[in-house]
Amino acid sequence: RPATKEEVDSWMQVSAPHMSDKAKTTFLGMSAEQQFRIIVEGPLTDCHDSLEILYARVQRSMAMEQQLKRLANASAKRQEKPKAKPASELAIAVGKALVAAEGTYEVVSDKESRFAPPAGSPTATKETSTGPLVGKVKGVGGVIEALAKKYNMTKGERARVLSETKELYRLEGDRNVPKTHCNTGWKWVLEGISDVAKAAPATKN
């Protein structure tokens, strides 16, 4: 802060006897802020170079003020919350495009879907009859009927064959039947054939 006239006069009254004429002229020619920096350290006493002491006091005071300012600025920056960055024009455009596209999805048929099974495969053919499940082939895509309560099936229950291994047919509903049990534990159900399938093992088509 600036030194008052009373503070300057009081300090000079005590310090002047220990100051050179040049030091007195320099002190009185300083700004009120610089005078306060000198006064705050107390009056001058016997010294070899009073002018050098005046400048040293001013430099020390200014250095301390700069350090305090740096500390204050650093503390303010740590407490300052980061400001949210505004959305870029690209982000806004993408958001608008997503909103505009909402609700415009088109439902495709099973045939057009990319997840549809290949054309002509057994699973691609839908059941057209509301009657009992029947098949057209023996093997994958065909239909079997349980002859007894086994294979996690009831007697007379039918299921479609989804895949096969060397010894088993895998059925819908996560069930399996041994191939060697054909006509003893289960039988093939073929469209247009009502009699029991032959006892010979089924061949893969």
Backbone bond lengths (Angstrom), bond angles and torsions (degrees), N, CA, C in turn:
res aa  C-N    CA-C-N  psi(-1)  N-CA   C-N-CA  omega(-1)  CA-C   N-CA-C  phi
1 R - - - 1.455 - - 1.522 108.65 -
2 P 1.314 119.17 163.96 1.470 121.01 177.18 1.537 111.29 -73.84
3 A 1.305 114.74 145.19 1.467 119.24 175.38 1.523 109.58 -79.13
4 T 1.330 117.25 143.38 1.469 120.76 177.70 1.530 110.13 -82.37
5 K 1.333 116.66 164.39 1.465 121.17 179.95 1.530 110.58 -63.08
6 E 1.328 115.75 -36.97 1.456 119.35 179.29 1.521 111.25 -64.64
7 E 1.358 116.18 -40.18 1.475 120.07 179.33 1.523 110.33 -65.88
8 V 1.336 117.14 -40.45 1.459 120.51 179.50 1.529 110.59 -64.87
9 D 1.338 116.98 -46.69 1.465 120.73 -179.16 1.516 111.45 -62.29
10 S 1.314 117.04 -42.61 1.461 121.35 -178.84 1.521 110.92 -65.40
11 W 1.348 115.58 -41.73 1.469 118.92 -179.36 1.520 111.18 -68.23
12 M 1.326 117.19 -40.85 1.462 121.04 179.63 1.525 111.27 -65.35
13 Q 1.305 118.00 -34.96 1.456 121.28 -179.78 1.521 111.34 -60.85
14 V 1.341 116.68 -35.76 1.467 120.84 -179.19 1.529 111.06 -87.13
15 S 1.336 116.91 -37.33 1.462 120.50 -170.96 1.528 113.80 -90.80
16 A 1.328 118.44 -25.14 1.462 120.94 -174.06 1.521 114.29 -54.19
17 P 1.346 120.48 -40.08 1.471 119.54 179.75 1.527 114.00 -59.72
18 H 1.322 117.17 -19.70 1.478 121.16 -177.17 1.534 111.50 -105.90
19 M 1.328 117.26 9.97 1.458 121.19 -176.80 1.523 111.10 -113.69
20 S 1.339 115.64 145.66 1.462 120.40 173.45 1.515 109.37 -76.70
21 D 1.328 115.59 163.21 1.463 118.53 179.38 1.533 111.49 -59.60
22 K 1.340 115.36 -38.59 1.465 119.25 179.99 1.526 111.19 -64.99
23 A 1.332 116.00 -38.50 1.464 120.15 179.70 1.517 110.24 -66.63
24 K 1.392 116.70 -40.31 1.464 119.75 178.44 1.523 110.51 -61.68
25 T 1.356 115.79 -47.08 1.470 119.56 -179.04 1.531 110.75 -61.64
26 T 1.313 116.23 -41.91 1.474 120.45 -179.35 1.515 110.47 -63.55
27 F 1.351 117.56 -45.23 1.466 120.86 -177.96 1.521 111.18 -63.01
28 L 1.340 116.65 -45.97 1.463 120.10 -178.53 1.533 112.06 -67.91
29 G 1.352 117.28 -22.13 1.456 120.84 178.82 1.525 113.67 -88.02
30 M 1.318 116.84 -5.82 1.469 120.53 179.27 1.525 111.16 -74.94
31 S 1.322 114.79 161.74 1.465 119.63 174.56 1.523 109.77 -70.16
32 A 1.312 115.54 161.18 1.467 119.76 -179.25 1.528 111.44 -61.57
33 E 1.362 117.60 -32.86 1.468 120.64 178.56 1.522 111.08 -66.70
34 Q 1.355 117.20 -44.06 1.459 120.14 179.00 1.528 111.03 -66.79
35 Q 1.340 117.09 -37.68 1.457 120.01 177.24 1.522 111.39 -60.52
36 F 1.365 115.26 -38.72 1.467 118.56 179.14 1.529 110.70 -65.74
37 R 1.338 116.38 -37.00 1.462 119.72 179.17 1.528 111.18 -60.59
38 I 1.332 116.39 -34.35 1.468 120.60 -179.93 1.525 110.30 -79.26
39 I 1.323 116.93 -43.91 1.461 121.62 -176.06 1.516 111.39 -63.54
40 V 1.359 117.09 -37.15 1.455 120.76 -174.35 1.524 112.44 -62.76
41 E 1.349 118.36 -19.84 1.469 121.14 178.45 1.527 112.12 -89.71
42 G 1.304 117.46 2.84 1.460 120.22 176.24 1.529 112.22 98.78
43 P 1.358 117.16 169.25 1.465 121.01 -178.28 1.526 111.98 -71.22
44 L 1.330 116.09 157.79 1.467 120.90 176.69 1.525 109.69 -77.70
45 T 1.308 114.23 148.32 1.468 120.83 174.86 1.517 107.30 -120.21
46 D 1.305 117.06 -168.05 1.458 119.98 179.52 1.521 109.45 -55.47
47 C 1.318 117.73 126.30 1.467 122.03 -178.47 1.515 109.54 -149.38
48 H 1.305 116.15 159.27 1.463 121.74 -177.63 1.527 111.32 -77.48
49 D 1.364 116.34 -42.17 1.468 120.39 -177.54 1.521 108.13 -137.15
50 S 1.317 117.52 95.84 1.463 121.57 -177.10 1.518 112.38 -66.20
51 L 1.345 116.91 -32.86 1.464 119.89 -179.88 1.521 111.26 -65.91
52 E 1.315 116.03 -41.00 1.474 120.34 179.00 1.512 110.58 -64.63
53 I 1.336 117.36 -37.28 1.467 120.93 179.01 1.523 110.38 -65.48
54 L 1.349 117.11 -39.44 1.464 119.97 177.91 1.523 111.44 -58.88
55 Y 1.348 115.93 -48.94 1.466 119.67 -179.89 1.536 111.32 -64.39
56 A 1.330 116.88 -38.62 1.460 120.09 -179.53 1.525 110.76 -63.36
57 R 1.347 116.71 -39.84 1.464 119.73 178.74 1.529 111.19 -64.78
58 V 1.322 115.98 -42.77 1.465 119.85 179.28 1.525 110.60 -61.22
59 Q 1.348 117.31 -44.67 1.466 121.49 -178.49 1.526 111.19 -65.27
60 R 1.340 117.13 -41.57 1.464 119.66 178.98 1.521 111.06 -63.39
61 S 1.319 115.46 -43.09 1.459 119.12 -179.19 1.527 111.49 -64.33
62 M 1.351 116.39 -43.34 1.459 119.85 -179.75 1.523 111.45 -65.43
63 A 1.351 116.50 -39.13 1.470 120.40 178.92 1.520 110.92 -64.02
64 M 1.335 115.99 -39.43 1.455 119.34 179.25 1.524 110.87 -67.85
65 E 1.325 117.02 -38.59 1.462 120.13 178.48 1.525 110.96 -63.82
66 Q 1.340 116.97 -41.78 1.468 120.34 178.39 1.520 111.70 -62.59
67 Q 1.334 116.80 -40.10 1.459 120.46 179.97 1.528 110.80 -66.02
68 L 1.343 115.89 -41.01 1.464 119.14 178.44 1.527 111.23 -64.11
69 K 1.323 116.45 -38.27 1.462 120.03 178.41 1.519 111.35 -64.11
70 R 1.352 116.88 -42.19 1.473 120.19 179.44 1.523 110.68 -62.91
71 L 1.336 115.89 -42.18 1.469 119.43 179.82 1.528 110.62 -64.61
72 A 1.335 115.81 -40.36 1.463 119.37 -179.89 1.520 110.93 -65.67
73 N 1.333 117.54 -41.05 1.471 121.33 179.37 1.518 111.63 -65.52
74 A 1.346 116.09 -41.19 1.467 120.11 179.65 1.515 110.84 -63.85
75 S 1.335 117.09 -40.87 1.458 120.71 179.38 1.526 110.90 -65.75
76 A 1.333 116.38 -39.34 1.469 120.04 179.83 1.518 111.14 -65.44
77 K 1.340 117.39 -37.63 1.462 120.77 -179.67 1.530 111.14 -67.31
78 R 1.352 116.30 -37.26 1.462 119.02 179.36 1.527 111.44 -66.85
79 Q 1.331 116.36 -35.04 1.455 120.31 -178.41 1.522 112.49 -81.51
80 E 1.306 116.02 -19.32 1.461 119.76 -177.41 1.517 110.10 -72.91
81 K 1.319 116.69 124.94 1.462 121.37 -179.36 1.524 109.67 -75.49
82 P 1.316 116.70 140.15 1.475 118.95 178.01 1.524 110.47 -64.60
83 K 1.295 115.67 134.80 1.454 120.59 179.77 1.526 110.65 -79.89
84 A 1.296 115.30 140.86 1.467 119.58 178.73 1.525 109.32 -66.70
85 K 1.316 114.60 131.58 1.459 119.29 -179.97 1.526 109.95 -72.92
86 P 1.310 117.28 136.17 1.466 118.68 178.28 1.524 110.85 -66.43
87 A 1.302 116.14 147.75 1.463 120.55 -179.99 1.523 109.76 -64.56
88 S 1.318 115.30 137.31 1.457 119.79 179.60 1.523 109.88 -72.75
89 E 1.321 115.28 162.72 1.469 119.78 179.20 1.523 111.35 -62.35
90 L 1.357 115.82 -34.50 1.463 119.56 179.71 1.521 110.60 -66.13
91 A 1.353 117.21 -43.16 1.459 120.63 -179.99 1.520 110.93 -63.34
92 I 1.327 116.37 -40.22 1.465 120.27 179.03 1.527 110.63 -64.17
93 A 1.349 116.11 -42.18 1.463 120.22 -179.67 1.527 111.13 -64.41
94 V 1.337 116.81 -41.63 1.463 120.36 179.02 1.522 110.36 -63.64
95 G 1.345 116.31 -42.73 1.456 119.86 179.32 1.517 111.88 -61.08
96 K 1.337 116.44 -43.03 1.458 119.90 179.17 1.532 111.32 -64.03
97 A 1.341 115.97 -38.53 1.469 119.57 -179.73 1.525 110.79 -65.52
98 L 1.337 116.65 -39.28 1.468 119.42 179.45 1.518 111.08 -66.19
99 V 1.330 116.43 -40.85 1.465 119.83 178.61 1.523 110.73 -64.88
100 A 1.339 116.29 -41.01 1.466 120.04 -179.25 1.526 111.39 -66.32
101 A 1.346 115.73 -33.40 1.465 119.29 -177.42 1.516 112.79 -80.10
102 E 1.333 117.20 -14.35 1.460 120.20 -177.22 1.518 110.59 -63.27
103 G 1.297 115.92 131.65 1.460 120.38 177.49 1.516 114.29 86.20
104 T 1.352 117.43 6.19 1.465 119.41 -178.35 1.522 111.98 -105.85
105 Y 1.333 117.23 11.73 1.451 119.92 -178.93 1.526 110.26 -71.75
106 E 1.322 116.37 142.36 1.456 122.43 -176.98 1.510 109.79 -107.62
107 V 1.299 116.34 132.65 1.456 121.45 177.86 1.514 108.58 -83.27
108 V 1.347 115.72 126.33 1.452 120.28 -179.46 1.513 108.95 -104.84
109 S 1.314 115.24 159.38 1.460 119.98 178.98 1.512 109.72 -76.59
110 D 1.341 115.28 166.78 1.463 119.62 179.70 1.516 111.68 -60.17
111 K 1.346 117.04 -34.83 1.462 119.98 -179.04 1.514 112.13 -68.22
112 E 1.359 115.68 -34.45 1.461 119.83 -178.39 1.513 112.48 -83.62
113 S 1.317 117.04 -18.06 1.463 120.06 -177.88 1.515 110.54 -66.40
114 R 1.344 116.08 141.61 1.472 119.19 178.63 1.517 111.54 -74.30
115 F 1.350 116.79 -8.79 1.452 120.24 177.48 1.523 111.66 -97.14
116 A 1.326 117.13 4.89 1.463 120.76 179.74 1.525 109.16 -71.05
117 P 1.334 119.18 147.43 1.469 121.44 177.66 1.519 110.84 -67.21
118 P 1.330 118.58 158.68 1.467 121.33 -179.36 1.517 111.47 -58.36
119 A 1.332 114.59 144.25 1.466 119.60 179.86 1.516 109.85 -61.67
120 G 1.322 117.09 136.09 1.466 121.61 177.55 1.510 113.49 91.72
121 S 1.368 118.02 -11.97 1.458 119.52 179.98 1.516 108.85 -73.74
122 P 1.341 118.28 156.35 1.462 120.46 -176.93 1.519 112.38 -58.12
123 T 1.351 116.98 -37.09 1.458 119.74 -176.41 1.515 111.38 -77.24
124 A 1.355 117.43 -14.14 1.455 120.04 -179.63 1.511 111.62 -78.55
125 T 1.346 117.69 -17.74 1.455 121.76 -177.78 1.512 109.58 -88.15
126 K 1.321 117.40 118.87 1.454 121.66 -179.32 1.531 109.70 -81.35
127 E 1.337 116.21 153.62 1.440 121.24 176.17 1.531 108.20 -71.47
128 T 1.285 115.71 126.63 1.460 119.78 -179.78 1.520 111.83 -101.17
129 S 1.326 114.93 -6.73 1.456 118.81 -177.51 1.511 109.63 -109.78
130 T 1.312 115.16 145.71 1.455 119.70 176.82 1.523 110.79 -93.06
131 G 1.326 117.11 2.60 1.448 121.61 -180.00 1.518 111.52 -83.30
132 P 1.350 115.87 -163.41 1.469 120.04 -178.96 1.533 111.43 -59.75
133 L 1.330 115.90 151.29 1.459 122.12 -179.26 1.525 109.67 -68.87
134 V 1.320 117.68 127.30 1.459 122.51 178.49 1.521 108.72 -133.96
135 G 1.319 115.74 159.49 1.448 120.52 179.06 1.505 112.13 -120.25
136 K 1.324 115.44 170.71 1.464 121.22 179.32 1.517 111.58 -114.65
137 V 1.345 116.72 -9.79 1.466 119.99 -177.19 1.516 109.24 -137.16
138 K 1.307 114.23 162.80 1.451 121.30 170.20 1.535 107.05 -102.01
139 G 1.293 116.77 122.36 1.469 120.76 -176.54 1.523 109.22 123.27
140 V 1.319 114.87 -155.74 1.468 120.00 -178.15 1.523 109.43 -61.67
141 G 1.320 115.89 129.46 1.457 121.50 -176.86 1.509 112.78 96.09
142 G 1.343 117.55 -14.09 1.447 121.46 178.57 1.517 111.95 -81.74
143 V 1.345 115.60 178.51 1.464 122.11 -177.68 1.519 108.68 -124.15
144 I 1.345 116.59 135.46 1.465 120.63 176.15 1.523 109.24 -117.91
145 E 1.352 114.96 159.16 1.463 121.46 177.83 1.517 108.67 -128.41
146 A 1.330 115.92 132.43 1.462 120.12 179.89 1.515 109.77 -73.99
147 L 1.352 116.79 133.17 1.456 122.11 178.87 1.521 111.41 -91.07
148 A 1.333 116.02 -8.56 1.461 121.19 178.51 1.519 108.21 -153.66
149 K 1.309 115.69 170.98 1.457 120.25 179.03 1.525 108.60 -79.06
150 K 1.315 115.80 93.65 1.467 121.91 179.46 1.536 108.67 -162.88
151 Y 1.292 115.49 176.75 1.480 122.00 -177.06 1.543 111.61 60.27
152 N 1.348 115.81 25.51 1.470 121.17 -176.96 1.537 110.59 64.28
153 M 1.356 115.44 32.18 1.460 122.59 179.11 1.521 108.57 -131.98
154 T 1.335 115.62 155.42 1.466 120.30 174.04 1.532 109.09 -90.37
155 K 1.320 116.28 161.56 1.467 119.91 179.69 1.523 109.67 -63.07
156 G 1.328 117.24 128.66 1.453 122.90 -179.68 1.527 113.77 89.00
157 E 1.333 117.03 -6.22 1.470 119.22 179.29 1.526 109.58 -73.64
158 R 1.321 115.99 141.14 1.462 121.19 -178.45 1.528 110.46 -113.96
159 A 1.319 114.91 152.13 1.469 120.27 179.24 1.516 109.05 -152.30
160 R 1.318 116.18 150.86 1.463 120.83 -179.39 1.525 110.24 -89.93
161 V 1.315 117.02 143.51 1.464 123.63 178.00 1.536 108.60 -82.89
162 L 1.311 115.45 123.11 1.472 120.18 -178.46 1.520 113.13 -96.71
163 S 1.333 116.78 -34.11 1.466 120.48 179.71 1.522 108.02 -160.72
164 E 1.319 115.34 178.44 1.458 118.42 -179.76 1.515 111.28 -149.88
165 T 1.326 115.11 156.57 1.458 122.91 170.98 1.522 107.33 -117.52
166 K 1.307 117.19 -168.84 1.463 120.51 -178.16 1.517 110.99 -65.49
167 E 1.356 117.32 -32.04 1.458 119.94 -174.36 1.518 113.77 -118.72
168 L 1.349 118.98 -13.51 1.463 121.10 -173.48 1.516 112.29 -128.15
169 Y 1.341 115.62 154.50 1.453 122.75 165.01 1.530 106.90 -105.56
170 R 1.321 116.58 131.35 1.464 121.10 178.39 1.530 108.55 -95.51
171 L 1.342 115.85 126.81 1.455 121.98 -175.29 1.524 111.13 -105.76
172 E 1.321 114.48 164.29 1.459 118.75 173.09 1.525 108.55 -64.81
173 G 1.318 115.93 152.05 1.459 119.64 -176.48 1.514 111.92 84.87
174 D 1.348 117.36 16.53 1.463 122.70 177.11 1.532 111.37 57.57
175 R 1.348 115.27 48.20 1.463 120.78 178.45 1.521 109.93 -123.31
176 N 1.333 116.61 159.62 1.462 122.51 -178.86 1.529 109.74 -134.55
177 V 1.331 115.17 151.07 1.475 120.31 171.88 1.530 108.23 -133.91
178 P 1.330 117.50 139.70 1.471 120.01 177.14 1.527 109.94 -69.69
179 K 1.316 116.52 141.14 1.469 120.10 179.21 1.515 111.71 -65.36
180 T 1.347 115.90 -30.60 1.474 119.73 -176.25 1.525 112.55 -74.28
181 H 1.367 117.32 -9.62 1.462 120.35 -179.84 1.519 112.25 -89.90
182 C 1.335 117.62 8.68 1.456 120.95 -179.40 1.533 109.62 -60.50
183 N 1.334 115.84 129.09 1.469 125.06 179.11 1.526 113.33 72.69
184 T 1.361 116.79 0.95 1.468 118.83 172.63 1.527 109.98 -114.56
185 G 1.298 116.19 -40.88 1.461 120.13 177.23 1.518 111.96 -113.40
186 W 1.299 116.36 -22.95 1.471 120.86 178.48 1.528 109.24 -152.41
187 K 1.318 117.44 166.99 1.464 121.50 178.33 1.522 109.32 -142.48
188 W 1.309 115.18 159.56 1.459 121.21 174.61 1.521 109.82 -77.47
189 V 1.323 116.44 141.80 1.460 121.92 174.92 1.517 107.22 -114.26
190 L 1.357 115.66 107.67 1.456 121.25 -176.87 1.517 110.65 -108.55
191 E 1.301 115.87 143.99 1.460 121.59 -179.54 1.533 110.18 -64.07
192 G 1.333 116.91 126.36 1.465 122.19 178.36 1.504 113.80 86.52
193 I 1.335 118.48 -2.30 1.464 120.67 179.93 1.518 107.54 -118.63
194 S 1.320 117.78 119.24 1.457 121.54 -177.36 1.511 112.86 -104.25
195 D 1.336 116.90 -16.37 1.452 118.89 -178.18 1.511 110.44 -81.99
196 V 1.254 118.09 166.48 1.464 124.17 -177.31 1.519 109.41 -71.51
197 A 1.345 115.45 139.72 1.469 119.64 -179.90 1.506 110.20 -65.91
198 K 1.310 114.27 156.89 1.454 119.97 -179.61 1.535 110.48 -65.28
199 A 1.314 114.34 157.69 1.470 118.72 -175.58 1.515 112.45 -76.09
200 A 1.320 119.77 -12.24 1.472 122.14 -179.14 1.515 109.76 -64.50
201 P 1.366 117.54 145.02 1.469 120.03 -179.87 1.526 110.44 -59.12
202 A 1.350 115.00 144.00 1.467 120.17 -179.70 1.485 110.86 -69.71
203 T 1.316 116.50 143.67 1.473 121.89 178.35 1.520 109.19 -103.21
204 K 1.323 114.76 146.48 1.478 120.14 -179.85 1.507 110.33 -81.07
205 N 1.355 116.94 128.25 1.451 121.16 177.34 1.491 110.34 -86.06
